[in-house]
Structures are given as C-alpha cells and as structure tokens.
Amino acid sequence: MSAILLRDATPDDALCLGVLGMQVFLDTYATQGIRGSIATEVLEAFAPQVMARLIADPGISLLVAESNQHLVGFAQVKLNACHPMIEAPDVAELQRLYIQERFTGLGIGYQLLQAAEQCATLGGASLLWATVWDGNKRALGFYPRRGYGLLGSPVYTFQGESHGNRLFGKALGVTAI
C-alpha cells in the first residue's frame, strides 16, 4: 500500500468526498439494505454541492486521507459546536470520521483522529466530541481506545426516524499562543 497523505480538502475534492461519504455511510448504516429514508439522507448529505459548501465553510475543517492520489478517508470537524449534554465551553464536534472499508484497520482512522484533535485544539477547543450510532460496534470500541469517555446517550433523528447514539468526548490540550 502507498503511503497515506493527510491534507486539507480542496474544492476539487467535493465530488470524490461526496461519493466516498455515500459509500461509507451506506456500508455503515444500511445494514439491512436501502430504503427511502436512507437513500434520501445519503443523497442530501453527500451531494457534491453540499461537500463544496462544507469545504468553503470557515467554521468546518475537512481533512482527507489520500493513498496514491485516491481519497480513502476523511474527517470533518466543526468548531464552536456545543451539545446539550456537554457543559464545557469552547468545544468542537468530530462530525464525521469516514474510512473506506478496504482501508480500515490500517491506522488511517487514528491518523485522521489525531489530525482532527490538532485542528480542534488550534481552533481553541477544550474538548472534541463525537456521536456514534449504537449499531456501529467498531466505532464504539475505537473511541474509548483513543481516550474518549462516554458522556451520554443522545438520540439522532433523520428523515423522521430516531436512532440511539453514544456521545463520546475527549479533553484537549490547549496550546500556548
């Protein structure tokens, strides 16, 4: 396997990020097949124009993992993203940490997570949080191994359906300016 390059997403990445996002989303959440609510959610969330807006948003950082000039994963961090179950000020949300299935288990997720933590720290966040779907066993094990504590059990609703989640968070070291 080629070396993994981590870098900030560029506008030219919007199409590939959208397709990669769709693929990982469907691999993770469409465990019983495709139904209307999942199809609608994935098309709305990962359309190339949506990804382009995220790339251009100054409050969001999109970091990509690239192997041999192919995108294989990405992390999406939103600064100043409070959550009702978190009392800490200046928190950031890891909105997505997606790795193409073929590239899981190679440490790419951990590399992207470290880069996301650094991004959040540089943005002034004291804590990085993420929600994980109850059915995503791999992710439920991943975050605690990386120092994230369980902070609660929120419910996520999309397309009129509610799904149980776990809220994880990790305190970040603030760099001196």
Helices and strands as residue ranges (DSSP letters): E 4-8, G 11-13, H 14-29, H 36-45, H 48-56, E 60-67, E 70-78, E 91-99, G 101-103, H 108-122, E 127-133, H 137-145, E 149-152, E 155-158, E 161-171
